[in-house]
Amino acid sequence: MTYALQWLIHGDTIAWPYHAVNWILHACVAACVAELTRRLIANKGEIAAYIAGLLFAVHPVHVEAVANIIGRAELMCALGFLGAMICCCIDR
């Protein structure tokens, strides 16, 4: 559905908007990793959260999901899963 919506907005002549959505989704997933880490670690959780979020953002295994337009499903699945985990964690 996101591809259909984006095709209605941008058409199929240019590809960079499709990549930009994947980049934004990847940044949101990295922020969710940082927030989940902050909630799970009681002492000095903010420093560990920043490190975890940055390591997730720059890890080379994520290149395929972010660089290829078709990898949006993996990013959206990770965003939904991490969002649910953040909602279930008790904020300390």
N, C-alpha and C positions, 0 to 999 in steps of 0.2 A: 504494500500500500504506500509506503514512503517513496518508492521509486515512481509509482504512478502519479502521486501528488507532485513530486519534484519534476517529472516530465511535463506535467501541465503548466508548471510555473516557468521552467527554463527551456523546455524543448530538448531535442537530442543533438543539437549542433555543437554545444560546448560541454566539456567534461569536468571543468574545475569546480562547479558548484556541487557536483556529486562527491568529489574528493573532499571539499570543504565540510560537508555534512559529516563525513567519516572522521575527519580531524576533530571536529567539535564533539562528536560522540566519544572518541577516544580520550579527549581531555576530561569529559564528564565522568568516564569510567575511572580514570586515574584519580580524580577528586573523590570519587566514592571509595576507592581503595584507601586513600588517606583518611577519610572520615571514619571508615570502619575500623582501621587500625587505631585511630585516636580513641574510639569508644571502647575497644577491647583491652587496651593497655592503660593501666591506672596511673602509674608513675612515669613521668617524662613521656607521655603519650604523644605530645605534639611534635617533638623532634623525630620520634620513630615514625609518626604519620607522614611527615614531610618526606622522609627518606623512602618509606614504602611507596608513596605516591609517585615520587620521581623515578624510583627503580622500575615501577610498573610502566610508567610513561615511556621510558627510553629502552626497555628491554627489546632485543631484536626479534623475539618470537612474535611480536605483535605487528610486524611490518606487513605481513600478508593480509591481515584483517583491515588495516588502515589504508594501505596503498591501493589495494584492489577495490573497485567500487562494489563488487559483490560481497565483500566482507562485512557489510552493514548488519547482517543478521547476527553475527557473533558479537558485535559491539552492543547491539540492542539487548541481546540475551544477557550479557554481562552486566549491563546497566540495570536491567530489571532485577536480576538476582542480587546484586550488591545493594540496590535500593531497598529490597525486601529485608536483607540482612541488617541494614542500618536501622530500619523501622523496628525490627525485633530486638535490637540491642538496647539495654538500659543505659542511658547516658550517665556517666560517673562524674 
